């Protein structure tokens, strides 16, 4: 336990000072899962990486549930159901290559600026399709990723948690070579309404951008917060306030 405490303390001391990224490429169980959980981003590899506090055998003994390691804490589980992970990759090579690409958006610490990358995409570029992309009918949905790709440099957008809380889109891109964080309501899912999961997802991302001085560009098309007893009982007031706090 003392060893865990030392690792956790280092995670805490580094939080908001340097970006922390965890790459899970194999089993990670028990107390070891809390270190990556304290980092800013978690990437996993499909079919070979697992994260859980207690494994399938313990779960079966205590709760009599029969579940596989993949179902309990695999990459797809944490990218689609729990929201613990930010991305899942097909294999180790793809994971490492994408990690390099992702790291290219980030500053080395909170005392440095994110790297600026020259772009051949002119700042004054006009895209007339933006005039007709949003439907005149407010009840007709559209994909918010289309205007994002048209606005950012070279149509290059690194989306995070694409399969979790899909009613909000988060990720990194560049504008005039400068790293920016993107937050956008997604009208294709729940009409873009904010719920508990999307509020938590966006708030965490905005807080990271704030800690490392990364400008946030927000695409807003939202009817409001999702109504219903499940949301109220789940604490939508508190979680929605966390998103407002992150922005403010």
C-alpha positions in Angstrom: 0.0 0.0 0.0 2.9 2.3 0.7 4.1 1.9 -2.9 0.7 2.8 -4.2 0.6 5.9 -2.0 3.9 7.1 -3.4 2.7 6.7 -7.0 -0.6 8.3 -6.3 1.1 11.3 -4.6 3.3 11.8 -7.7 0.2 11.8 -9.9 -1.4 14.4 -7.7 1.7 16.6 -7.6 2.0 16.5 -11.4 -1.7 17.2 -11.9 -2.2 20.4 -13.8 1.6 20.9 -14.0 2.5 18.4 -16.8 0.1 16.5 -19.1 -0.3 12.9 -17.9 -1.2 10.3 -20.4 -1.7 6.6 -19.6 -1.4 3.9 -22.2 -2.9 0.6 -21.1 -1.5 -2.2 -23.2 -2.2 -5.1 -21.0 -4.0 -6.1 -17.7 -4.2 -3.4 -15.1 -6.1 -4.5 -11.9 -6.6 -3.7 -8.3 -5.0 -0.7 -6.8 -2.9 -0.1 -9.9 -6.0 1.2 -11.8 -6.1 4.3 -9.7 -2.9 5.8 -11.0 -4.1 6.0 -14.7 -7.4 7.1 -13.3 -5.6 10.2 -11.9 -4.0 11.0 -15.2 -5.5 13.3 -17.8 -6.0 10.8 -20.6 -6.2 7.1 -20.9 -5.7 5.2 -24.1 -6.4 1.4 -24.4 -5.7 -1.4 -26.9 -8.7 -3.5 -28.0 -8.7 -7.2 -26.9 -5.5 -7.0 -24.9 -5.9 -4.3 -22.3 -8.1 -4.5 -19.2 -8.8 -2.2 -16.2 -10.8 -3.3 -13.2 -10.6 -3.0 -9.4 -11.7 -6.6 -9.0 -11.4 -9.3 -11.6 -14.0 -11.7 -13.0 -13.3 -14.4 -10.4 -13.7 -12.1 -7.5 -16.9 -10.6 -9.0 -18.3 -14.2 -9.4 -17.5 -15.1 -5.9 -18.9 -12.0 -4.3 -21.9 -11.1 -6.5 -22.4 -14.4 -8.4 -22.2 -12.5 -11.7 -20.4 -14.3 -14.6 -18.5 -11.8 -16.7 -15.4 -12.0 -18.9 -12.4 -9.7 -18.4 -13.3 -8.0 -21.7 -16.9 -7.3 -20.6 -15.8 -6.2 -17.1 -13.0 -3.9 -18.0 -12.0 -4.1 -21.6 -11.2 -1.3 -24.0 -14.6 -1.2 -25.5 -16.3 -1.2 -22.1 -14.3 1.8 -20.8 -14.8 3.7 -24.1 -18.5 3.1 -24.5 -20.0 2.5 -21.0 -17.9 3.7 -18.1 -16.1 6.7 -19.8 -12.9 5.8 -18.0 -10.9 5.7 -21.2 -10.5 8.3 -23.9 -9.7 6.2 -27.0 -9.3 2.5 -28.0 -6.9 1.3 -30.7 -6.8 -1.8 -32.8 -3.2 -2.8 -31.8 -0.1 -1.6 -30.0 1.5 0.0 -33.1 -1.5 2.1 -33.9 -1.8 3.1 -30.2 1.8 4.3 -30.1 1.6 6.2 -33.4 -1.6 7.9 -32.4 -0.1 8.8 -29.0 2.7 10.6 -30.9 0.1 12.5 -32.9 -1.9 13.3 -29.8 1.2 14.5 -27.8 1.9 16.9 -30.6 -1.0 19.1 -29.6 0.1 19.5 -26.0 2.5 21.8 -24.1 5.3 20.1 -22.1 4.1 21.9 -18.9 1.7 24.6 -17.7 4.6 27.1 -18.0 4.9 26.5 -21.8 2.7 27.1 -24.7 1.4 24.3 -26.9 3.6 23.9 -30.0 2.5 26.0 -33.0 2.7 24.1 -36.3 2.8 26.0 -39.6 -0.2 25.2 -41.8 -0.8 25.6 -45.5 -4.5 26.2 -44.8 -5.0 30.0 -45.2 -6.6 31.8 -42.3 -8.9 33.7 -44.7 -10.2 30.6 -46.5 -13.9 30.8 -47.3 -16.1 27.7 -47.2 -19.5 28.6 -48.7 -21.0 25.2 -47.6 -21.1 26.5 -44.0 -23.9 28.8 -45.1 -26.2 25.8 -45.8 -24.8 23.2 -43.4 -27.2 24.0 -40.5 -30.8 23.1 -41.6 -33.5 25.8 -41.6 -35.8 23.3 -39.8 -34.8 23.4 -36.1 -36.2 19.8 -35.8 -33.8 18.4 -38.4 -30.5 17.2 -36.9 -27.1 17.5 -38.5 -23.6 16.3 -37.7 -21.7 18.9 -35.8 -18.4 17.3 -36.8 -18.9 18.7 -40.4 -18.5 22.3 -39.4 -15.7 21.4 -37.0 -13.7 19.8 -39.8 -14.4 22.7 -42.2 -13.2 25.3 -39.7 -10.0 23.8 -38.2 -6.7 23.7 -40.0 -6.5 21.1 -42.8 -9.6 19.4 -41.5 -7.5 17.7 -38.8 -9.5 17.0 -35.6 -8.3 14.6 -32.8 -11.5 13.6 -31.1 -11.6 12.2 -27.6 -14.2 9.8 -26.2 -16.0 9.6 -29.5 -18.1 6.6 -28.3 -19.0 7.9 -24.9 -21.6 10.6 -24.2 -22.0 11.2 -27.9 -24.3 14.1 -27.4 -21.2 16.3 -26.9 -18.0 16.3 -28.9 -14.6 17.1 -27.4 -11.1 17.0 -28.9 -8.1 19.0 -30.1 -7.5 20.8 -33.4 -5.5 23.7 -34.7 -6.4 27.1 -35.9 -3.7 29.2 -37.6 -1.3 26.5 -36.3 -2.3 27.1 -32.6 -3.7 24.2 -30.6 -7.3 24.7 -29.5 -9.7 22.6 -27.6 -13.0 21.9 -29.3 -16.3 21.4 -27.4 -19.5 21.0 -29.4 -23.1 19.9 -28.9 -24.0 17.0 -31.2 -27.6 17.5 -32.6 -27.5 13.9 -34.0 -27.7 12.5 -30.4 -30.4 13.5 -28.0 -30.8 16.6 -30.1 -27.6 17.9 -28.4 -29.1 18.0 -24.9 -26.7 18.0 -22.0 -27.1 15.2 -19.6 -25.0 13.9 -16.7 -22.4 12.0 -18.8 -21.9 14.7 -21.3 -21.5 17.3 -18.6 -18.9 15.3 -16.8 -17.1 14.6 -20.1 -17.0 18.2 -21.2 -16.2 19.7 -17.8 -13.1 17.4 -17.4 -11.9 18.4 -20.9 -12.4 22.2 -20.3 -10.6 22.0 -17.0 -7.6 20.4 -18.7 -7.5 23.1 -21.3 -7.7 25.7 -18.6 -4.8 24.2 -16.7 -2.6 24.3 -19.7 -3.7 27.6 -21.3 -5.3 26.0 -24.3 -8.0 28.2 -25.9 -11.4 26.5 -26.0 -13.6 26.9 -29.1 -17.3 26.0 -28.4 -19.9 25.1 -31.0 -23.2 25.7 -29.3 -26.5 24.2 -30.5 -28.3 22.9 -27.4 -31.9 22.9 -26.3 -30.9 22.7 -22.6 -30.4 20.0 -20.0 -32.1 16.6 -20.4 -35.2 16.4 -18.3 -36.4 13.3 -16.4 -36.2 11.6 -13.0 -33.2 9.6 -13.9 -31.2 12.8 -14.5 -32.5 14.5 -11.4 -31.9 11.5 -9.2 -28.4 11.1 -10.7 -27.4 14.6 -9.8 -27.8 16.6 -13.0 -27.8 19.8 -10.9 -24.4 19.1 -9.5 -22.8 17.7 -12.6 -24.3 20.4 -14.8 -22.8 23.0 -12.4 -19.4 21.4 -12.8 -19.5 22.2 -16.5 -20.6 25.8 -15.8 -17.8 26.1 -13.2 -15.2 24.7 -15.7 -16.1 27.4 -18.2 -16.4 30.2 -15.7 
